[in-house]
Amino acid sequence: GIKNRFRGKPTSTGYRDINMSVEFKGHVCEIQIQLVAILEVKHHGHVAYELVRSLELEDELEADTTLADLAGSCSPATRVALGALRFFVATMASMISVLYIVLGVLYDSEDTKHLGAMGLGAVDAPGLLLAMFHAPPFALVAVVALRDLLRQVATTYAAEPCRKRTIQVVTAGLMWLISAVIAVGFLTSRAVRGFARVLLFGAVLVWTPGVIAYAWATTPSAAEADRPMEHSRVALLYDKYFGLNGKYFPLKVQASQLLSVVLQAWTRLP
């Protein structure tokens, strides 16, 4: 057989040659035809190639996996479970983000300070300042989870544009509705008035829709889902050893949990 990488696709490192398999006295031999310039580069890059092989990343570098391939490899039941989990994470993170804003607004008002203190504690700092530090991380989690969910819908229903868009709109609308219920519940209180009421309306009409809009705008399209996924060698190395199926994933989880406990203890202990 003949493999012509000058006309076809090169290797992941950009290397090109022509490989021919021939039979000689009962043995299968390989003949390589190369350019002098590529041969010189190959000589200097052999150390890097051996490192890639020693880390068993050669196959991953050659793979042309797409997001559509990953979606197609999952069973319908798995896709439904993943979709439900992503919706739950996005909605809960958005709700917590809005809740911190609500608590910050309530904490800054003398009439409702006791309500804000239930979530923020008694601290000598403006409630909105605390909300500025607590709300954005949860909003970011909501963006990532919702973006993954919208992308999942796009790849699952790529052949049905109307159905795909309908599901995406309903998903985003339901997430906004659930998150808005929290703020609306406080808006009905007579103790919330004036500027505090304006800020709560802003959380309902600006903050949560902004989170949804950003996730929507950054969601990969169906065309992008068919493009090969590009991974750096560092990303492949991390995924191999610390990813979900990585060799040291359990140790990573344990170390993360331990670090989380240490940080919480450090901020709470006198």
C-alpha positions as CSV (number, residue, x, y, z in Angstrom):
1,G,0.0,0.0,0.0
2,I,0.9,3.6,-0.5
3,K,0.2,6.5,1.9
4,N,0.9,9.9,0.4
5,R,1.0,12.6,3.1
6,F,2.1,15.2,0.6
7,R,-1.3,15.1,-1.1
8,G,-3.3,13.9,1.9
9,K,-3.4,15.1,5.5
10,P,-0.1,15.4,7.4
11,T,0.4,14.1,10.9
12,S,-0.6,16.1,14.0
13,T,2.9,17.7,14.0
14,G,2.8,18.7,10.4
15,Y,5.1,16.0,9.2
16,R,4.7,14.8,5.5
17,D,6.2,11.9,3.6
18,I,5.3,9.0,1.3
19,N,5.1,5.6,2.8
20,M,5.2,2.5,0.6
21,S,4.8,-1.1,1.9
22,V,6.6,-3.7,-0.2
23,E,7.3,-7.4,0.1
24,F,11.0,-8.4,-0.1
25,K,12.0,-12.1,0.3
26,G,9.0,-12.9,2.5
27,H,9.3,-9.7,4.6
28,V,7.0,-6.6,4.5
29,C,9.2,-3.6,4.4
30,E,8.5,0.2,4.4
31,I,10.0,2.7,2.1
32,Q,9.9,6.3,3.0
33,I,10.3,9.1,0.5
34,Q,11.0,12.5,2.1
35,L,12.2,16.0,1.3
36,V,15.6,17.0,2.6
37,A,14.1,20.0,4.5
38,I,11.5,17.8,6.3
39,L,14.1,15.2,7.0
40,E,16.2,17.8,8.8
41,V,13.2,19.0,10.9
42,K,12.3,15.4,11.7
43,H,15.8,14.8,13.1
44,H,15.5,17.7,15.5
45,G,11.9,16.9,16.4
46,H,12.4,13.3,17.2
47,V,12.8,14.0,20.9
48,A,9.4,15.6,21.1
49,Y,7.9,12.8,19.1
50,E,9.3,10.2,21.5
51,L,7.9,12.2,24.4
52,V,4.5,12.1,22.8
53,R,4.7,8.4,22.3
54,S,6.0,7.8,25.9
55,L,2.9,9.6,27.2
56,E,0.7,7.6,24.9
57,L,-0.8,10.6,23.3
58,E,-0.1,9.7,19.7
59,D,-3.5,8.3,18.9
60,E,-5.3,11.3,20.6
61,L,-3.3,13.7,18.5
62,E,-4.2,11.9,15.3
63,A,-7.9,11.7,16.2
64,D,-10.4,14.0,14.4
65,T,-13.2,13.8,16.9
66,T,-16.0,16.3,16.6
67,L,-18.7,17.5,19.0
68,A,-21.3,15.8,16.8
69,D,-19.3,12.5,17.1
70,L,-19.4,12.7,20.9
71,A,-23.1,13.4,20.9
72,G,-23.7,10.5,18.5
73,S,-21.8,8.1,20.7
74,C,-24.2,8.6,23.6
75,S,-27.4,6.6,23.9
76,P,-30.7,8.6,23.9
77,A,-31.1,7.8,27.7
78,T,-27.6,9.2,28.4
79,R,-28.4,12.4,26.4
80,V,-31.6,12.9,28.3
81,A,-29.8,12.4,31.6
82,L,-27.0,14.8,30.6
83,G,-29.5,17.4,29.5
84,A,-31.5,17.2,32.7
85,L,-28.3,17.5,34.8
86,R,-27.1,20.5,32.8
87,F,-30.4,22.2,33.1
88,F,-30.5,21.5,36.9
89,V,-26.9,22.9,37.3
90,A,-27.6,26.0,35.2
91,T,-30.9,26.8,36.9
92,M,-29.6,26.2,40.5
93,A,-26.4,28.3,39.8
94,S,-28.5,31.1,38.3
95,M,-30.9,31.0,41.3
96,I,-28.1,31.2,43.8
97,S,-26.5,34.1,41.8
98,V,-29.8,36.0,42.0
99,L,-30.3,35.1,45.6
100,Y,-26.9,36.6,46.6
101,I,-28.0,39.8,44.8
102,V,-31.3,39.8,46.7
103,L,-29.5,39.2,50.0
104,G,-27.1,42.0,49.3
105,V,-30.0,44.4,48.5
106,L,-31.9,43.4,51.7
107,Y,-28.8,43.7,53.9
108,D,-28.3,47.3,52.9
109,S,-31.8,48.3,54.1
110,E,-32.4,48.7,57.8
111,D,-35.9,47.3,57.5
112,T,-34.7,44.1,55.8
113,K,-31.2,43.8,57.2
114,H,-32.1,40.8,59.3
115,L,-33.2,38.9,56.1
116,G,-29.9,39.6,54.3
117,A,-28.0,38.6,57.4
118,M,-29.5,35.2,57.2
119,G,-27.5,34.5,54.1
120,L,-24.5,36.9,54.3
121,G,-24.0,36.9,58.1
122,A,-23.3,39.9,60.2
123,V,-20.4,41.7,58.5
124,D,-19.1,45.3,58.4
125,A,-19.4,45.6,54.7
126,P,-22.1,46.8,52.2
127,G,-24.4,44.0,51.1
128,L,-24.0,44.8,47.4
129,L,-20.2,44.6,47.8
130,L,-20.6,41.1,49.1
131,A,-23.0,40.3,46.3
132,M,-20.4,41.4,43.8
133,F,-18.0,38.7,45.0
134,H,-20.6,36.0,45.5
135,A,-22.9,36.3,42.5
136,P,-20.5,36.3,39.5
137,P,-18.9,32.8,40.1
138,F,-22.4,31.2,40.2
139,A,-23.4,33.2,37.1
140,L,-20.3,31.8,35.3
141,V,-21.3,28.3,36.3
142,A,-24.8,28.9,34.9
143,V,-23.3,30.2,31.6
144,V,-21.1,27.2,31.1
145,A,-23.9,24.7,32.0
146,L,-26.5,26.4,29.9
147,R,-24.1,26.8,26.9
148,D,-23.4,23.0,27.1
149,L,-27.1,22.3,27.2
150,L,-27.8,24.6,24.2
151,R,-25.0,23.0,22.3
152,Q,-26.3,19.5,23.1
153,V,-29.7,20.5,21.7
154,A,-28.1,21.9,18.6
155,T,-26.2,18.7,17.8
156,T,-29.1,16.4,18.7
157,Y,-31.6,18.2,16.5
158,A,-29.3,19.6,13.8
159,A,-31.5,18.2,11.1
160,E,-34.6,19.8,12.6
161,P,-33.9,23.6,12.9
162,C,-37.4,24.6,14.1
163,R,-37.6,21.9,16.8
164,K,-34.0,22.7,17.9
165,R,-34.8,26.5,18.2
166,T,-38.0,25.8,20.0
167,I,-36.4,23.6,22.6
168,Q,-33.6,26.1,23.1
169,V,-36.0,29.0,23.6
170,V,-38.2,27.0,26.0
171,T,-35.1,25.9,28.0
172,A,-33.8,29.5,28.3
173,G,-37.3,30.8,29.2
174,L,-37.9,28.2,31.8
175,M,-34.5,28.9,33.4
176,W,-35.3,32.6,33.6
177,L,-38.8,32.0,35.0
178,I,-37.5,29.8,37.8
179,S,-34.7,32.2,38.7
180,A,-37.1,35.2,38.6
181,V,-39.5,33.5,41.1
182,I,-36.9,34.1,43.9
183,A,-36.7,37.9,43.4
184,V,-40.4,38.3,42.7
185,G,-41.1,36.6,46.1
186,F,-39.2,39.3,47.8
187,L,-40.7,42.1,45.7
188,T,-44.1,41.3,47.2
189,S,-42.8,42.2,50.6
190,R,-43.8,45.7,51.9
191,A,-40.5,46.1,53.6
192,V,-38.8,46.2,50.2
193,R,-39.2,49.6,48.6
194,G,-37.4,52.4,46.9
195,F,-34.0,51.7,45.4
196,A,-34.0,48.2,46.8
197,R,-37.1,47.4,44.7
198,V,-35.3,48.9,41.6
199,L,-32.3,46.7,42.2
200,L,-34.5,43.6,42.5
201,F,-36.2,44.4,39.3
202,G,-32.8,44.7,37.7
203,A,-31.9,41.2,38.9
204,V,-35.0,39.9,37.2
205,L,-34.9,41.9,34.0
206,V,-31.2,42.4,33.5
207,W,-29.0,40.0,35.4
208,T,-30.5,36.7,34.6
209,P,-31.4,37.6,31.0
210,G,-27.8,38.8,30.6
211,V,-26.5,35.4,31.8
212,I,-28.8,33.6,29.3
213,A,-27.9,35.9,26.5
214,Y,-24.2,35.5,27.0
215,A,-24.5,31.7,27.1
216,W,-26.7,31.8,23.9
217,A,-24.2,34.1,22.1
218,T,-21.2,31.8,22.9
219,T,-22.9,28.5,22.1
220,P,-21.2,26.6,19.2
221,S,-23.4,26.4,16.1
222,A,-24.3,23.1,14.4
223,A,-21.6,23.8,11.7
224,E,-19.0,24.3,14.4
225,A,-20.0,21.0,16.0
226,D,-19.0,19.2,12.8
227,R,-15.4,20.6,12.9
228,P,-12.7,18.5,14.4
229,M,-11.9,19.4,18.0
230,E,-8.5,20.9,18.5
231,H,-6.7,20.0,21.6
232,S,-3.3,21.2,22.7
233,R,-0.8,18.6,24.0
234,V,-1.1,20.0,27.5
235,A,-4.9,19.6,27.4
236,L,-4.6,16.0,26.2
237,L,-2.0,15.3,28.9
238,Y,-4.3,16.7,31.5
239,D,-7.3,14.8,30.3
240,K,-5.4,11.6,30.2
241,Y,-4.2,11.8,33.8
242,F,-6.7,14.1,35.5
243,G,-9.8,14.0,33.3
244,L,-13.0,12.2,34.1
245,N,-11.5,8.9,33.0
246,G,-8.0,9.8,33.9
247,K,-5.6,7.8,35.9
248,Y,-5.4,10.3,38.8
249,F,-9.0,11.7,38.7
250,P,-9.9,10.4,42.2
251,L,-6.8,12.0,43.7
252,K,-7.7,15.3,42.0
253,V,-11.2,15.2,43.4
254,Q,-9.9,14.4,46.9
255,A,-7.3,17.2,46.7
256,S,-9.9,19.7,45.5
257,Q,-12.2,18.8,48.3
258,L,-9.5,19.1,50.9
259,L,-8.5,22.5,49.6
260,S,-12.1,23.6,49.7
261,V,-12.4,22.6,53.3
262,V,-9.1,24.3,54.2
263,L,-10.2,27.6,52.5
264,Q,-13.6,27.5,54.2
265,A,-12.0,26.8,57.6
266,W,-9.5,29.6,57.1
267,T,-12.2,32.2,56.3
268,R,-14.5,31.1,59.2
269,L,-12.2,30.3,62.1
270,P,-11.2,33.3,64.3
